[in-house]
Amino acid sequence: MTIRVALADDQALVRAGFRMIVESQPGMEVAGEAADGHEAIELVRRESPDVILMDIRMPRVDGIAATRQVAGATRVVILTTYELDEYVFDALAAGASGFLLKAAPPEQLIHAIEVVAAGNALLDPSVTRRLIEEFARRPEPALKRPKELATLTERELGVLLELARGFTNAEIAVRLHVSETTVKTHVAHVLDKLGLRDRVQAVIVAYEAGLAGTG
């Protein structure tokens, strides 16, 4: 199956570079380009791409507002120039499935598209930890989803806490003394019980529930 990828960036040269990389892959094609957030929203509505690479800073409508509009219709990978971009958390909270540095090598871009198109989140553990640091600087969150959280088993809650601390499945397996397969099962149960799309949302929920900063 061909993965259809839309490109949203206000710099034509950046879009051209991403187009070359995407079109070099036999299982991918470019579904269209957008120079701002408004065009990105229209592009998604018109072409229904599998994935859109979305710049944050664009004229008219920025990438965060555009992500909020299209996240239900396509998978969004946020493009950013800096690892510590202050807007990354807001973009993820708006529904993005992950983020990628514009300076990332071509193989990372291809990997990101494949991971997100498969329905998974792309969030490097180091980035998760930076997000937690960002959470810590924000005002105390109001507790959310208490009823759903109450449905988690003790082990599932433990896995959620480890996710919120930025650990990979393999690292969680070591920390909890279980197999990686078991961790994947617990993660799936957590997402299902909380009605979440991916582990990025799980991190956000853990923060909103006041769990992310514990430990």
C-alpha positions as a printed Julia matrix, in Angstrom:
215×3 Matrix{Float64}:
   0.0    0.0    0.0
   1.31   3.43  -0.97
   1.61   5.99   1.83
   0.32   9.36   0.65
   2.17  12.25   2.27
   1.18  15.93   2.29
   3.75  18.67   2.89
   2.97  21.9    4.76
   5.76  24.47   5.11
   5.98  28.16   4.14
   9.44  27.66   2.65
   9.37  26.29  -0.91
  12.92  24.96  -0.63
  12.01  22.94   2.47
   8.99  21.46   0.72
  11.11  20.64  -2.33
  13.62  18.81  -0.15
  10.95  16.74   1.57
   9.28  16.03  -1.77
  12.54  14.6   -3.16
  12.97  12.35  -0.13
   9.38  11.09  -0.15
   9.31  10.49  -3.89
  12.56   8.52  -3.67
  10.68   5.82  -1.75
   8.81   3.21  -3.82
   6.0    2.94  -1.28
   5.34   6.65  -0.87
   3.98   9.54  -2.89
   3.38  13.24  -2.3
  -0.32  14.05  -2.04
   0.21  17.8   -2.34
   1.87  20.86  -0.84
   0.68  23.75   1.31
   2.43  27.04   2.06
   0.42  27.88   5.19
  -1.96  26.36   7.68
  -5.09  27.36   5.8
  -3.82  25.66   2.65
  -2.86  22.62   4.75
  -6.42  22.26   6.07
  -7.85  22.54   2.57
  -5.26  20.08   1.24
  -6.2   17.46   3.81
  -9.9   17.91   3.09
  -9.29  17.61  -0.65
  -6.7   14.83  -0.81
  -7.15  12.85   2.45
  -3.43  12.04   2.82
  -2.28   9.33   5.22
   0.3   11.64   6.81
   0.98  15.36   6.71
   4.34  16.9    7.6
   3.35  20.15   9.32
   5.55  23.14  10.02
   4.64  25.08  13.17
   5.37  28.66  12.16
   3.37  29.49   9.03
   1.42  32.58   7.93
  -2.37  33.03   8.12
  -2.99  29.85  10.13
  -0.12  28.34  12.12
   0.69  24.66  12.31
  -0.86  24.16  15.73
  -4.24  25.56  14.7
  -4.08  23.58  11.47
  -3.21  20.4   13.37
  -6.22  20.91  15.61
  -8.39  21.0   12.47
  -6.96  17.99  10.63
  -5.73  15.58  13.32
  -8.88  13.5   13.14
  -8.59  13.08   9.38
  -4.88  12.41   8.95
  -1.79  11.66  11.01
   0.29  14.77  11.72
   4.06  14.91  12.11
   5.19  18.32  13.35
   8.29  19.79  11.73
  10.42  21.97  13.97
  13.81  23.63  13.77
  14.67  23.24  17.44
  14.44  20.3   19.83
  13.25  22.6   22.59
  10.64  24.34  20.49
   8.19  25.84  22.99
   5.29  24.94  20.75
   5.96  21.22  20.53
   3.78  20.34  23.54
   0.93  22.51  22.26
   1.13  20.79  18.88
   1.06  17.33  20.44
  -1.85  18.35  22.62
  -3.62  19.55  19.46
  -3.49  16.02  18.12
  -0.13  15.58  16.42
   1.3   12.06  16.4
   4.87  13.18  16.89
   7.51  15.59  15.76
  10.64  15.63  13.64
  13.55  18.01  13.39
  13.84  19.63   9.97
  17.54  18.83  10.05
  16.9   15.1   10.55
  18.56  12.83   7.95
  16.37  11.4    5.16
  16.2    7.93   6.73
  14.69   9.43   9.9
  12.07  11.27   7.87
  11.12   8.06   6.06
  11.02   6.15   9.35
   8.81   8.84  10.91
   6.33   8.67   8.05
   6.2    4.86   8.2
   5.75   4.77  11.99
   3.0    7.38  12.03
   1.22   5.95   8.98
   1.09   2.6   10.8
  -0.89   4.26  13.59
   1.92   4.68  16.09
   3.35   7.77  17.76
   6.78   9.13  17.01
   8.18  10.62  20.18
  11.79  10.1   21.12
  12.28   9.35  24.84
  14.55  12.38  25.22
  11.8   14.54  23.78
   9.27  13.02  26.19
  11.55  13.99  29.06
  11.78  17.54  27.75
   8.0   17.63  27.57
   7.82  16.55  31.21
  10.2   19.39  32.07
   7.86  21.73  30.22
   4.91  20.28  32.16
   6.75  20.99  35.41
   7.02  24.69  34.55
   3.31  25.02  33.88
   0.63  25.73  36.51
  -0.7   22.78  38.46
  -3.11  20.91  36.19
  -6.72  20.26  37.02
  -7.29  16.55  37.56
  -8.9   14.94  34.54
 -10.16  11.46  33.61
 -10.37  10.18  37.22
 -13.07   7.66  36.3
 -11.08   6.19  33.43
  -7.87   6.11  35.46
  -9.7    4.16  38.17
 -10.26   1.33  35.66
  -6.53   0.71  35.3
  -4.96  -2.16  37.18
  -2.02  -1.44  39.45
   0.36  -2.76  36.79
  -1.27  -0.71  34.03
  -1.02   2.43  36.14
   2.64   1.63  36.72
   3.21   1.33  32.98
   1.44   4.66  32.42
   3.75   6.3   34.94
   6.79   4.9   33.16
   5.44   6.13  29.82
   5.02   9.57  31.33
   8.63   9.55  32.48
   9.73   9.04  28.9
  10.86   5.42  28.94
  10.64   3.14  25.9
   8.88  -0.23  26.05
  12.24  -1.97  26.36
  13.31   0.29  29.25
   9.96  -0.18  31.0
  10.35  -3.95  30.69
  13.69  -3.79  32.49
  12.41  -1.41  35.16
   9.31  -3.51  35.88
  11.04  -6.89  35.45
   8.66  -8.13  32.75
   9.01  -8.94  29.05
   8.75  -6.25  26.38
   5.76  -8.13  24.94
   4.01  -7.83  28.29
   4.71  -4.1   28.34
   3.22  -3.71  24.85
   0.1   -5.53  26.04
  -0.21  -3.25  29.08
   0.28  -0.15  26.92
  -2.47  -1.35  24.57
  -4.81  -1.88  27.53
  -4.02   1.58  28.92
  -4.75   3.25  25.6
  -7.96   1.27  25.17
  -9.29   1.93  28.68
  -8.49   5.63  28.53
  -9.77   6.0   24.98
  -6.44   7.27  23.69
  -4.96   7.15  20.21
  -1.28   6.67  21.12
   1.38   7.0   23.8
   1.78  10.73  23.15
  -1.76  11.23  24.39
  -1.01   8.93  27.32
   1.82  11.23  28.42
  -0.49  14.23  28.19
  -3.23  12.48  30.2
  -0.71  11.46  32.85
   0.33  15.08  33.16
  -3.25  16.35  33.3
  -4.02  13.84  36.02
  -1.05  15.05  38.06
   0.88  11.79  37.61
   3.72  12.79  35.29
   5.8   14.64  37.81
   5.74  11.91  40.43
   8.69   9.76  41.28
